[in-house]
């Protein structure tokens, strides 16, 4: 029997069942995404989960920033990146270059040199990628797909839907680019908590495990795939000495000097070698070949970071021509000589924007995969000195970990080190408006006034108020003082202040004085410039004028306002003193150049993405059920045709095996004919038709396995109850002799003994019946019923044990032990002398 039970365990693998996952109760979760041109990294903050990098389905810590189509199938990460060599036009990588970029910008031409993807201008003056059938994907949509992929990984890990996200961006991102990434986040079904500059995120990660007794200045030098940035950060203890202040002082950057540019130049070396060795065959006209060369150049670049030479090998690159060549590091550095000094330029630029010099900098903290390139490291050391270089943060993960910590600090659900972050704006933002003039005529042109609203270096999360003396509606155009990037527009936002004349009329007729238009402008923590509100501001000297003013402003509809009474929302605490009264104005916003996606367009994009995800989930479930049914058929067939000693054969009857074999043949034939056209429901139904025959056999197997343990548990409670009754009756006899009132009555003990006898009798009869049952017959006694009857006895026993003893009356003989003794009986345990009973070694 023991051997049979051991073999039956193997049989359990056959018995697969359908189940449903129930998500646990919602808990606070924060997702952080470091979205790079080459790779994405993500981190999840959730109570109960270890704080670490989010892994993809292949357990990779960084994920290629790629999305691709293989027919109707959509792929992400490494799967998408690998597909570029076969379907270059349907594989989209390095999209970070194109987020929020105007269609004629210089970076668009640069992108054409590194990607075979066709680009078209959108109606918003941004870029899109055409697809067969006339569909055009906005860049925001394609990025949203990648973010949604990360969202799903995070939700699977958290066991609940994840919504709140923090995303890193380069500090040089303009309003256009920040709008674009925010739109992508929204389309992906995520809620943006904040954008954070990547250098600032690295600084947070750096500060999390350090304290600063004295203020320190460090430079976060970040050289990644798309660009190189330098962020000067001041670290200090806060005013109370309980936390740390991370204050960005300045940033410097180069938008195009990075790892991608190095890969491009290395690819050009490979192209030249191939054409030289193969009679000038122009490989540049073959998109698949160019994609393979790009992938090989990227691999060789990594080898040259640690070695002085590397061999590039590509089989059948074009026209069945194999390609193999050796690349020397000196050869690679020679073609990059013109940009070698450019890597340190952002650092020099950042320093020039402050009153600091290198002697004030404690260290230069390296971040980004490009900092491993010897040429970049050598150039940097020549500028700052080798002793200043620090490699004490993870060059790939510090930004996303810092972003996650920052996101956690924004939530009340987490307790993190108190770190106050102060970031800055890298550009001068000015506001332009027309001066009000009384002169009119065809030749009169109002003068345009330009005023700096937020100078470069302004702290994020601040507000300012602009005051105007106006009598009519007017517009405010927000502009970058100079071009933020080649061929980028300078104007990005126009705010129209409306309702001025009506508000002024209502106020002036009510005795207002010193009428002023006040416009609030804001620079958010995420780096967005906005106009939250505009008001007409007036100073009233006479209390009685307030009622008249409000009556005129809100309209007289028959309601009488008593003198001195003020309607909401302009409630005055001291009516006898001069009052400041405001009237809100309308401030509609217009995007004058590169516009973010309209709300209806984002909804459409979100609907398309939802439809794709639903379709893919349905296809995934169908494939899972198809594969499951196929495997189930083959495994069950193998057992039917296998050894007679197999547990399945011993637990089944000949008629059952015959019926099961017939059903297997029927389903196998159906599967062969319909596996390509059947839906998920069909696969499930066919599997259940087999399981309906197999389930009784499985039930016998499970009963054989469970029976010894359940029987032992039943006998254990018989033993405990019998021991309890013996002790309790002895105590009851002693209590009758002394005339004391015991804890239990004779009736209670008799009732428990009756329950015990019934359970023992039932168990004895049915265990004897079970002895005669063969392994391939249904059990005479179900373990479920055995458990229920044992539970009934256990409950009855525990109810008595937990009964409170009767209250004792105070007696004059307090020292008499018999006056305070409380006889008790508890069920014996194994430690009390009970033993685990095995009545049967075998069934």
SVG drawing of the C-alpha trace seen along z (x, -y; Angstrom):
<svg xmlns="http://www.w3.org/2000/svg" viewBox="-38 -108 83 115">
<polyline fill="none" stroke="black" stroke-width="0.4" points="0.0,0.0 2.8,-2.4 4.4,-1.8 1.0,-2.4 0.6,-5.7 4.0,-6.9 3.3,-6.1 -0.1,-7.7 1.6,-11.0 3.0,-10.9 -0.5,-10.4 -1.6,-13.6 0.3,-15.6 -2.3,-14.3 -5.2,-15.9 -5.2,-19.6 -8.1,-21.8 -9.4,-25.2 -9.1,-27.9 -9.7,-31.6 -7.3,-34.2 -8.7,-36.5 -6.7,-39.7 -6.1,-40.7 -7.4,-43.9 -6.0,-47.0 -2.9,-48.5 -0.7,-51.5 1.7,-50.9 4.0,-53.3 5.6,-52.4 8.8,-54.2 9.9,-54.0 13.3,-55.2 12.4,-55.4 15.6,-55.5 16.3,-55.4 17.8,-51.9 16.4,-50.4 13.6,-50.9 14.1,-50.1 11.2,-49.9 10.9,-49.6 7.8,-48.9 7.1,-50.2 4.5,-48.2 4.1,-47.3 5.2,-43.7 7.3,-43.5 11.1,-43.9 12.2,-47.2 14.1,-46.2 14.1,-46.4 11.1,-45.0 11.9,-41.9 10.3,-41.1 9.0,-37.7 12.6,-36.6 13.9,-37.8 15.8,-40.6 16.4,-43.8 16.4,-46.1 14.1,-45.9 14.7,-47.1 12.7,-50.2 11.2,-48.5 7.8,-47.5 7.3,-45.4 4.7,-43.6 5.0,-40.1 1.9,-39.9 -0.9,-40.5 1.3,-39.7 2.8,-42.5 6.2,-42.0 8.1,-44.0 11.6,-44.2 14.2,-41.8 11.7,-39.9 10.9,-43.1 14.5,-44.3 15.5,-40.9 12.8,-41.1 14.4,-44.2 16.7,-42.1 13.7,-40.4 11.0,-43.1 12.9,-46.4 10.0,-48.5 7.7,-47.0 10.1,-47.4 10.2,-50.7 13.1,-51.6 14.8,-54.8 11.4,-56.6 12.6,-58.8 14.3,-61.0 10.9,-61.8 8.6,-62.5 7.1,-66.0 9.5,-66.9 8.4,-69.2 8.3,-67.4 11.1,-69.6 13.5,-69.5 17.1,-68.4 16.7,-65.4 14.3,-63.9 17.0,-63.8 19.3,-62.3 16.7,-59.6 16.6,-58.7 20.3,-57.8 19.8,-55.2 16.3,-53.8 14.7,-52.5 11.2,-53.5 9.2,-55.9 8.0,-59.1 5.2,-61.4 4.1,-64.7 0.9,-64.7 -1.8,-67.3 -0.3,-68.6 3.0,-69.4 4.5,-66.3 5.5,-62.9 3.7,-59.7 4.6,-56.3 2.3,-55.0 1.0,-51.5 -0.5,-49.4 -4.1,-50.2 -3.8,-53.9 -3.4,-53.8 -0.8,-56.2 0.6,-55.7 1.4,-58.8 4.8,-58.5 2.9,-58.9 0.9,-55.8 3.9,-53.7 5.6,-54.8 2.4,-54.3 2.4,-50.6 5.8,-50.1 4.7,-51.8 1.6,-49.7 3.8,-46.6 5.7,-47.7 2.4,-48.5 1.2,-44.9 4.5,-43.5 4.1,-45.6 0.4,-44.6 1.4,-40.9 4.1,-41.3 1.9,-43.4 -1.1,-41.1 -3.3,-44.1 -3.7,-46.9 -0.9,-49.4 -1.8,-53.0 0.4,-55.6 3.7,-56.2 6.8,-58.4 8.7,-58.8 12.2,-60.1 13.0,-62.6 16.2,-64.4 16.5,-67.9 16.6,-69.5 13.1,-68.3 10.9,-71.2 7.2,-71.7 6.5,-69.9 8.5,-66.8 7.1,-66.8 3.5,-67.0 4.3,-64.1 5.5,-61.8 2.6,-62.8 0.2,-61.9 1.9,-58.6 1.5,-57.8 -2.2,-58.6 -2.8,-56.5 -1.0,-53.6 -3.7,-53.7 -1.4,-55.1 -1.7,-58.2 1.3,-60.4 2.4,-61.4 5.3,-63.5 8.0,-63.7 11.5,-63.9 14.7,-64.8 17.0,-61.7 20.0,-63.4 17.8,-64.5 16.6,-60.9 20.2,-59.7 20.9,-62.3 18.0,-61.1 19.3,-57.5 22.8,-58.8 21.4,-60.7 19.2,-57.9 22.0,-56.0 24.2,-59.0 24.1,-61.9 25.7,-65.3 27.1,-67.0 28.4,-69.7 27.1,-70.9 28.6,-69.1 28.5,-69.7 28.6,-66.7 28.1,-66.4 25.8,-63.7 27.4,-62.9 24.9,-60.9 25.9,-59.7 23.3,-57.3 22.2,-56.2 20.6,-59.4 22.5,-62.2 24.9,-63.3 23.9,-65.4 25.6,-66.9 23.7,-67.9 25.3,-69.9 23.7,-69.1 24.1,-70.5 23.5,-68.0 23.0,-69.3 21.1,-68.6 17.7,-70.3 17.1,-73.1 16.0,-70.8 18.8,-68.3 16.3,-65.4 16.5,-64.9 18.5,-65.8 18.0,-68.6 18.9,-67.8 19.1,-71.1 20.0,-71.1 22.2,-74.1 22.6,-73.8 22.4,-71.4 24.4,-71.1 23.6,-68.8 24.3,-67.7 21.2,-66.2 22.8,-64.0 26.2,-62.9 25.7,-59.5 25.9,-55.8 23.7,-55.8 26.0,-58.2 29.0,-55.9 27.0,-52.8 26.2,-54.8 29.9,-55.5 30.9,-52.0 28.2,-50.8 29.7,-53.0 33.1,-51.3 31.4,-48.0 29.7,-49.3 33.0,-50.6 34.8,-47.3 32.0,-45.3 31.9,-47.5 35.7,-47.4 35.8,-43.6 32.9,-43.0 33.6,-45.2 31.5,-48.2 28.2,-46.3 26.1,-49.0 24.6,-47.4 23.0,-50.7 20.1,-50.1 19.0,-46.9 17.0,-47.7 17.4,-44.2 21.1,-44.2 21.4,-47.7 19.4,-46.4 21.8,-43.5 24.8,-45.7 23.3,-48.0 22.8,-45.1 26.3,-43.8 27.8,-47.3 26.1,-47.6 27.5,-44.3 31.1,-45.1 30.9,-48.5 30.3,-46.6 33.3,-44.3 35.6,-47.3 34.8,-48.8 36.7,-46.0 39.0,-44.9 41.4,-46.5 39.9,-44.6 36.7,-42.8 35.5,-40.6 32.3,-41.3 30.6,-38.4 27.3,-38.3 26.3,-35.3 24.7,-36.0 24.5,-39.7 23.2,-40.4 23.0,-38.4 24.3,-35.3 27.5,-37.1 29.0,-36.3 30.8,-39.2 33.6,-39.1 36.0,-41.8 38.2,-42.9 37.7,-46.3 40.4,-47.9 39.6,-50.2 42.1,-52.7 40.2,-52.6 36.9,-53.2 38.3,-56.1 39.8,-57.6 36.5,-58.0 35.1,-59.5 37.9,-62.0 35.8,-65.0 33.3,-64.4 35.6,-63.1 35.8,-66.5 32.0,-66.9 31.3,-64.4 32.8,-66.7 31.2,-69.8 27.9,-69.4 29.9,-69.3 31.9,-72.4 28.6,-74.2 26.9,-73.3 29.8,-74.7 29.8,-77.9 26.2,-78.5 27.2,-78.7 29.8,-80.4 31.5,-77.0 34.7,-75.5 36.0,-72.0 37.7,-72.5 34.3,-73.0 33.1,-69.7 33.6,-66.7 33.0,-64.0 31.7,-63.4 29.2,-60.5 29.0,-58.4 25.7,-57.1 24.7,-55.7 26.1,-52.8 28.1,-55.1 30.4,-56.0 32.0,-52.6 33.4,-53.5 37.2,-54.1 37.2,-57.2 34.5,-58.9 36.0,-58.0 39.5,-59.2 38.1,-62.5 36.2,-63.1 39.1,-62.4 41.2,-64.8 38.8,-67.6 37.9,-66.8 40.8,-64.7 40.9,-61.0 40.5,-61.5 37.1,-63.1 35.5,-60.2 33.1,-58.2 31.4,-55.0 29.4,-54.5 25.9,-54.3 24.6,-51.6 25.2,-53.0 22.1,-51.4 19.6,-51.4 20.2,-54.4 17.8,-56.7 14.8,-54.4 15.5,-53.5 15.7,-57.2 12.5,-57.9 10.8,-55.2 12.0,-56.6 10.8,-60.0 7.4,-58.6 7.1,-56.8 7.8,-60.1 4.7,-61.6 2.5,-58.9 1.4,-58.6 1.5,-54.9 5.3,-54.7 7.9,-55.9 11.1,-56.9 14.1,-59.1 13.0,-62.8 14.6,-64.2 13.5,-67.6 14.1,-68.0 14.7,-71.4 15.0,-71.2 15.5,-74.0 14.4,-75.1 17.2,-75.0 15.7,-77.6 14.7,-81.3 10.9,-81.4 9.5,-84.8 6.0,-86.1 5.0,-88.4 2.0,-90.6 0.8,-93.7 0.9,-97.1 -2.5,-98.6 -2.8,-101.8 -5.6,-104.3 -4.4,-105.1 -6.3,-103.5 -5.9,-103.4 -4.6,-101.3 -1.0,-102.2 -1.1,-101.8 0.6,-98.6 0.7,-98.0 4.1,-97.5 4.9,-94.0 6.4,-93.7 8.7,-90.8 9.3,-90.1 11.2,-87.1 8.6,-85.1 10.9,-82.3 14.7,-82.8 16.9,-79.8 17.6,-78.3 14.2,-79.0 13.1,-76.5 10.3,-74.1 7.1,-74.1 7.0,-77.9 4.3,-80.5 4.4,-84.1 1.8,-86.9 1.8,-89.2 -0.1,-92.5 -1.7,-94.4 -3.6,-97.6 -6.0,-96.7 -9.5,-97.6 -10.1,-94.8 -9.3,-91.2 -5.7,-90.4 -3.3,-87.5 -0.1,-86.3 2.3,-84.3 4.8,-82.1 8.0,-81.6 11.5,-80.3 13.8,-83.3 16.0,-81.4 15.6,-78.2 15.7,-75.3 16.9,-72.9 17.7,-73.2 14.4,-73.9 12.3,-73.8 9.7,-76.6 10.2,-79.2 6.5,-79.8 4.6,-77.0 1.6,-78.4 -0.9,-81.2 -3.3,-82.2 -6.2,-84.5 -7.5,-86.5 -11.2,-87.1 -14.1,-88.9 -12.0,-91.9 -14.3,-94.7 -17.4,-93.2 -15.6,-92.6 -14.1,-96.1 -17.5,-97.7 -19.1,-95.8 -16.4,-96.8 -15.9,-100.5 -19.7,-101.2 -19.6,-99.8 -17.0,-102.2 -13.9,-100.1 -10.5,-101.7 -7.1,-100.7 -8.4,-98.0 -5.7,-95.5 -5.6,-92.4 -3.5,-89.7 -2.5,-86.6 -0.9,-83.7 1.7,-81.7 3.2,-78.4 6.2,-76.2 5.2,-72.8 7.4,-70.2 7.2,-68.3 8.6,-71.3 5.3,-72.5 4.6,-76.2 0.9,-76.9 -1.6,-79.7 -3.8,-78.5 -5.9,-81.6 -6.5,-85.3 -8.5,-87.7 -9.6,-91.3 -8.4,-92.7 -9.9,-95.8 -9.6,-97.6 -13.0,-98.8 -13.0,-101.5 -16.7,-101.6 -18.5,-98.5 -21.8,-99.6 -20.4,-99.4 -19.7,-95.7 -23.3,-94.7 -23.9,-96.9 -20.9,-95.6 -21.9,-91.9 -25.5,-92.7 -24.2,-94.2 -21.8,-91.4 -24.1,-88.4 -27.2,-90.1 -30.3,-91.3 -32.9,-88.5 -35.2,-89.9 -33.2,-88.8 -32.5,-91.7 -29.1,-92.0 -29.1,-93.9 -26.6,-96.6 -23.3,-95.2 -24.3,-91.5 -21.8,-89.6 -22.6,-86.7 -20.3,-83.7 -17.7,-83.2 -16.4,-86.7 -16.9,-86.4 -15.4,-89.2 -14.2,-88.6 -13.9,-92.3 -16.6,-94.3 -15.6,-97.7 -12.0,-97.6 -10.9,-98.1 -11.5,-95.0 -9.7,-93.2 -12.3,-91.8 -11.5,-89.6 -13.5,-88.5 -12.2,-85.4 -11.6,-85.7 -11.6,-83.0 -8.2,-81.9 -8.6,-79.6 -5.3,-78.0 -4.2,-77.7 -1.2,-75.8 0.5,-77.8 3.1,-75.4 3.6,-71.8 0.4,-70.8 -0.2,-68.0 -2.8,-65.4 -6.4,-66.5 -8.5,-64.8 -10.7,-63.0 -7.5,-61.8 -6.1,-60.4 -9.4,-58.6 -9.4,-57.1 -5.8,-56.0 -6.6,-54.5 -9.5,-52.6 -7.3,-51.3 -4.7,-50.1 -7.4,-48.5 -8.8,-46.7 -5.3,-45.4 -4.6,-44.2 -8.0,-42.5 -7.4,-40.8 -3.9,-39.7 -5.2,-38.4 -7.9,-36.4 -5.3,-35.0 -3.0,-34.2 -5.8,-32.4 -6.7,-30.5 -3.1,-29.4 -2.8,-28.4 -5.9,-26.2 -4.8,-24.8 -1.4,-23.8 -2.9,-22.5 -5.4,-20.3 -2.7,-18.9 -0.4,-18.1 -3.2,-16.6 -4.2,-14.3 -0.6,-13.0 0.1,-12.5 -3.1,-10.6 -2.6,-8.4 0.9,-7.6 -0.4,-6.4 -3.2,-4.3 -0.6,-2.6 2.0,-2.3 2.8,0.2 0.1,2.0 1.8,1.1 1.1,-2.6 -1.3,-4.0 -3.7,-5.0 -4.1,-1.4 -4.6,-0.2 -7.2,-2.9 -9.3,-2.4 -11.6,0.2 -11.5,1.8 -14.7,0.1 -13.4,-3.3 -10.2,-2.8 -12.1,-1.8 -14.4,-4.8 -11.4,-7.1 -9.5,-5.7 -12.5,-6.2 -13.0,-9.8 -9.2,-10.5 -9.4,-9.2 -12.4,-11.3 -10.9,-14.5 -7.5,-13.9 -9.2,-13.7 -11.2,-16.8 -8.0,-18.6 -6.2,-17.6 -9.0,-19.0 -10.0,-22.1 -7.0,-23.3 -6.4,-26.3 -10.1,-27.5 -11.5,-26.5 -11.9,-29.1 -11.0,-29.0 -14.3,-27.7 -14.1,-24.7 -10.7,-23.7 -12.0,-23.9 -15.2,-21.9 -13.1,-19.1 -10.8,-18.9 -13.7,-18.7 -15.2,-15.9 -12.1,-13.8 -11.9,-14.9 -15.4,-13.8 -14.3,-10.2 -11.0,-10.7 -12.3,-12.5 -13.7,-9.4 -10.3,-7.7 -8.6,-10.8 -11.1,-10.9 -10.2,-7.3 -6.5,-8.2 -7.0,-11.2 -9.1,-9.3 -6.4,-6.6 -3.8,-9.3 -5.9,-11.3 -7.5,-8.4 -4.6,-7.5 -4.2,-11.1 -8.0,-11.7 -8.4,-8.5 -5.6,-9.3 -7.1,-12.7 -10.5,-11.1 -8.9,-8.6 -6.9,-11.4 -10.0,-13.2 -11.6,-10.0 -8.5,-9.5 -8.5,-13.1 -12.2,-13.0 -11.9,-9.7 -9.0,-11.1 -10.9,-14.3 -14.0,-12.4 -12.0,-10.1 -10.4,-13.1 -13.6,-15.1 -15.6,-12.3 -12.9,-11.8 -13.1,-15.5 -16.9,-15.3 -16.7,-12.5 -14.4,-14.4 -16.6,-17.5 -19.7,-15.5 -17.8,-14.3 -16.8,-17.8 -20.0,-19.4 -18.4,-21.9 -19.8,-23.0 -17.7,-21.8 -17.1,-23.2 -19.0,-20.5 -22.4,-18.9 -23.1,-15.1 -25.5,-15.9 -22.8,-17.7 -20.4,-14.9 -23.0,-12.3 -23.9,-14.3 -20.2,-14.5 -19.8,-10.7 -22.8,-10.0 -21.3,-12.0 -18.0,-10.1 -19.7,-6.7 -21.7,-7.6 -18.4,-8.7 -16.5,-5.6 -19.3,-3.3 -19.7,-5.0 -15.9,-5.0 -15.6,-1.3 -18.3,-0.2 -17.2,-2.2 -13.5,-1.5 -14.4,2.2 -16.3,1.6 -13.4,-0.3 -11.1,2.8 -13.1,4.7 -13.0,2.0 -10.6,2.5 -8.4,-0.2 -10.4,-0.6 -13.7,-0.9 -15.3,-3.9 -14.5,-4.3 -17.1,-3.1 -16.3,-6.0 -15.5,-9.5 -12.8,-11.4 -15.0,-14.5 -17.6,-12.9 -14.9,-11.6 -13.6,-15.2 -17.1,-16.6 -17.8,-14.0 -14.4,-14.5 -15.0,-18.2 -18.3,-17.8 -16.7,-15.8 -13.8,-18.3 -16.2,-21.2 -18.3,-19.5 -15.1,-18.9 -13.7,-22.4 -17.0,-23.9 -16.7,-22.2 -13.0,-22.9 -13.6,-26.6 -16.5,-26.8 -16.0,-29.3 -16.0,-27.8 -18.8,-28.9 -18.2,-31.8 -17.1,-30.9 -18.7,-32.4 -16.3,-34.0 -15.7,-31.7 -14.2,-32.4 -11.5,-29.8 -9.4,-31.5 -6.4,-29.3 -8.3,-26.1 -7.1,-24.9 -10.3,-23.1 -12.1,-26.5 -10.3,-27.8 -9.5,-24.7 -11.0,-24.7 -10.9,-21.2 -10.4,-21.3 -9.9,-18.9 -8.2,-19.6 -7.9,-17.3 -4.5,-15.6 -2.0,-16.3 0.9,-14.2 3.1,-16.0 0.7,-15.0 1.0,-11.3 -1.2,-11.1 0.1,-9.2 -0.6,-9.3 -2.6,-6.3 -2.2,-4.3 -4.9,-1.5 -4.0,-0.4 -0.7,-0.4 -2.5,0.4 -5.9,0.0"/>
</svg>
